[in-house]
């Protein structure tokens, strides 16, 4: 929901833009577009970073689980060859 302050700020921005020369308006629009592009790229980069972090976390958890299984198998005196074949660890 747009607050009254946001509405007033946007109205002021529009009025300021109307009073600009064509060159000033072109420069303003270029700056505004650059800022919007930057924000979009940052959001995309942030999302990629989150996804990479989650994937790495999943892989680490899986690796820890395999080590836990291997330790349990060792405690049961299972042959190393069986543990390696079962867990894929080496």
ChimeraX commands (.cxc) that place a marker at each C-alpha (Angstrom):
marker #1 position 0.00,0.00,0.00 radius 0.5
marker #1 position 1.34,3.42,-0.94 radius 0.5
marker #1 position 1.69,5.82,1.96 radius 0.5
marker #1 position 0.85,9.49,1.64 radius 0.5
marker #1 position 4.57,10.39,1.81 radius 0.5
marker #1 position 5.38,7.99,-1.04 radius 0.5
marker #1 position 2.54,9.44,-3.11 radius 0.5
marker #1 position 3.75,13.00,-2.51 radius 0.5
marker #1 position 7.35,12.04,-3.33 radius 0.5
marker #1 position 6.29,10.44,-6.60 radius 0.5
marker #1 position 4.10,13.43,-7.52 radius 0.5
marker #1 position 7.03,15.78,-6.84 radius 0.5
marker #1 position 9.32,13.62,-8.98 radius 0.5
marker #1 position 6.85,13.76,-11.85 radius 0.5
marker #1 position 6.45,17.53,-11.57 radius 0.5
marker #1 position 10.23,17.98,-11.49 radius 0.5
marker #1 position 10.54,15.85,-14.61 radius 0.5
marker #1 position 7.92,17.85,-16.49 radius 0.5
marker #1 position 9.87,21.07,-15.94 radius 0.5
marker #1 position 13.11,19.67,-17.36 radius 0.5
marker #1 position 14.58,20.46,-20.75 radius 0.5
marker #1 position 14.66,17.55,-23.21 radius 0.5
marker #1 position 18.38,17.05,-22.51 radius 0.5
marker #1 position 17.83,17.07,-18.72 radius 0.5
marker #1 position 14.92,14.65,-19.07 radius 0.5
marker #1 position 17.01,12.33,-21.24 radius 0.5
marker #1 position 19.83,12.36,-18.68 radius 0.5
marker #1 position 17.34,11.80,-15.83 radius 0.5
marker #1 position 15.70,8.86,-17.60 radius 0.5
marker #1 position 19.12,7.35,-18.37 radius 0.5
marker #1 position 20.11,7.60,-14.67 radius 0.5
marker #1 position 16.77,6.19,-13.55 radius 0.5
marker #1 position 17.04,3.28,-15.98 radius 0.5
marker #1 position 20.61,2.60,-14.85 radius 0.5
marker #1 position 19.49,2.50,-11.23 radius 0.5
marker #1 position 16.58,0.17,-12.01 radius 0.5
marker #1 position 18.88,-2.12,-14.02 radius 0.5
marker #1 position 21.41,-2.15,-11.18 radius 0.5
marker #1 position 18.72,-3.05,-8.62 radius 0.5
marker #1 position 17.39,-5.80,-10.87 radius 0.5
marker #1 position 20.87,-7.26,-11.34 radius 0.5
marker #1 position 21.56,-7.11,-7.61 radius 0.5
marker #1 position 18.33,-8.95,-6.83 radius 0.5
marker #1 position 19.24,-11.61,-9.39 radius 0.5
marker #1 position 22.75,-11.95,-8.00 radius 0.5
marker #1 position 21.40,-12.16,-4.48 radius 0.5
marker #1 position 18.98,-14.93,-5.50 radius 0.5
marker #1 position 21.77,-16.84,-7.27 radius 0.5
marker #1 position 23.94,-16.57,-4.17 radius 0.5
marker #1 position 21.15,-17.88,-1.97 radius 0.5
marker #1 position 20.54,-20.83,-4.28 radius 0.5
marker #1 position 24.26,-21.66,-4.42 radius 0.5
marker #1 position 24.51,-21.47,-0.64 radius 0.5
marker #1 position 21.51,-23.73,-0.17 radius 0.5
marker #1 position 22.91,-26.26,-2.63 radius 0.5
marker #1 position 26.30,-26.24,-0.89 radius 0.5
marker #1 position 24.57,-26.72,2.46 radius 0.5
marker #1 position 22.62,-29.71,1.14 radius 0.5
marker #1 position 25.81,-31.26,-0.21 radius 0.5
marker #1 position 27.59,-30.76,3.13 radius 0.5
marker #1 position 24.70,-32.35,5.03 radius 0.5
marker #1 position 24.72,-35.31,2.66 radius 0.5
marker #1 position 28.49,-35.71,3.12 radius 0.5
marker #1 position 28.11,-35.59,6.92 radius 0.5
marker #1 position 25.36,-38.20,6.77 radius 0.5
marker #1 position 27.59,-40.52,4.72 radius 0.5
marker #1 position 30.39,-40.13,7.26 radius 0.5
marker #1 position 27.95,-40.94,10.07 radius 0.5
marker #1 position 26.82,-44.07,8.26 radius 0.5
marker #1 position 30.44,-45.09,7.61 radius 0.5
marker #1 position 31.34,-44.65,11.30 radius 0.5
marker #1 position 28.35,-46.75,12.31 radius 0.5
marker #1 position 29.38,-49.45,9.86 radius 0.5
marker #1 position 32.93,-49.39,11.24 radius 0.5
marker #1 position 31.57,-49.85,14.78 radius 0.5
marker #1 position 29.73,-52.92,13.50 radius 0.5
marker #1 position 33.09,-54.27,12.27 radius 0.5
marker #1 position 31.93,-54.39,8.64 radius 0.5
marker #1 position 34.70,-54.78,6.07 radius 0.5
marker #1 position 36.16,-51.51,4.71 radius 0.5
marker #1 position 35.37,-52.69,1.17 radius 0.5
marker #1 position 31.68,-52.98,2.08 radius 0.5
marker #1 position 31.68,-49.51,3.66 radius 0.5
marker #1 position 33.36,-47.96,0.60 radius 0.5
marker #1 position 30.91,-49.67,-1.78 radius 0.5
marker #1 position 27.91,-48.72,0.34 radius 0.5
marker #1 position 28.75,-45.07,1.02 radius 0.5
marker #1 position 30.85,-44.18,-2.01 radius 0.5
marker #1 position 33.48,-42.74,0.33 radius 0.5
marker #1 position 37.10,-43.57,-0.21 radius 0.5
marker link #1:1,2 radius 0.2
marker link #1:2,3 radius 0.2
marker link #1:3,4 radius 0.2
marker link #1:4,5 radius 0.2
marker link #1:5,6 radius 0.2
marker link #1:6,7 radius 0.2
marker link #1:7,8 radius 0.2
marker link #1:8,9 radius 0.2
marker link #1:9,10 radius 0.2
marker link #1:10,11 radius 0.2
marker link #1:11,12 radius 0.2
marker link #1:12,13 radius 0.2
marker link #1:13,14 radius 0.2
marker link #1:14,15 radius 0.2
marker link #1:15,16 radius 0.2
marker link #1:16,17 radius 0.2
marker link #1:17,18 radius 0.2
marker link #1:18,19 radius 0.2
marker link #1:19,20 radius 0.2
marker link #1:20,21 radius 0.2
marker link #1:21,22 radius 0.2
marker link #1:22,23 radius 0.2
marker link #1:23,24 radius 0.2
marker link #1:24,25 radius 0.2
marker link #1:25,26 radius 0.2
marker link #1:26,27 radius 0.2
marker link #1:27,28 radius 0.2
marker link #1:28,29 radius 0.2
marker link #1:29,30 radius 0.2
marker link #1:30,31 radius 0.2
marker link #1:31,32 radius 0.2
marker link #1:32,33 radius 0.2
marker link #1:33,34 radius 0.2
marker link #1:34,35 radius 0.2
marker link #1:35,36 radius 0.2
marker link #1:36,37 radius 0.2
marker link #1:37,38 radius 0.2
marker link #1:38,39 radius 0.2
marker link #1:39,40 radius 0.2
marker link #1:40,41 radius 0.2
marker link #1:41,42 radius 0.2
marker link #1:42,43 radius 0.2
marker link #1:43,44 radius 0.2
marker link #1:44,45 radius 0.2
marker link #1:45,46 radius 0.2
marker link #1:46,47 radius 0.2
marker link #1:47,48 radius 0.2
marker link #1:48,49 radius 0.2
marker link #1:49,50 radius 0.2
marker link #1:50,51 radius 0.2
marker link #1:51,52 radius 0.2
marker link #1:52,53 radius 0.2
marker link #1:53,54 radius 0.2
marker link #1:54,55 radius 0.2
marker link #1:55,56 radius 0.2
marker link #1:56,57 radius 0.2
marker link #1:57,58 radius 0.2
marker link #1:58,59 radius 0.2
marker link #1:59,60 radius 0.2
marker link #1:60,61 radius 0.2
marker link #1:61,62 radius 0.2
marker link #1:62,63 radius 0.2
marker link #1:63,64 radius 0.2
marker link #1:64,65 radius 0.2
marker link #1:65,66 radius 0.2
marker link #1:66,67 radius 0.2
marker link #1:67,68 radius 0.2
marker link #1:68,69 radius 0.2
marker link #1:69,70 radius 0.2
marker link #1:70,71 radius 0.2
marker link #1:71,72 radius 0.2
marker link #1:72,73 radius 0.2
marker link #1:73,74 radius 0.2
marker link #1:74,75 radius 0.2
marker link #1:75,76 radius 0.2
marker link #1:76,77 radius 0.2
marker link #1:77,78 radius 0.2
marker link #1:78,79 radius 0.2
marker link #1:79,80 radius 0.2
marker link #1:80,81 radius 0.2
marker link #1:81,82 radius 0.2
marker link #1:82,83 radius 0.2
marker link #1:83,84 radius 0.2
marker link #1:84,85 radius 0.2
marker link #1:85,86 radius 0.2
marker link #1:86,87 radius 0.2
marker link #1:87,88 radius 0.2
marker link #1:88,89 radius 0.2
marker link #1:89,90 radius 0.2
view
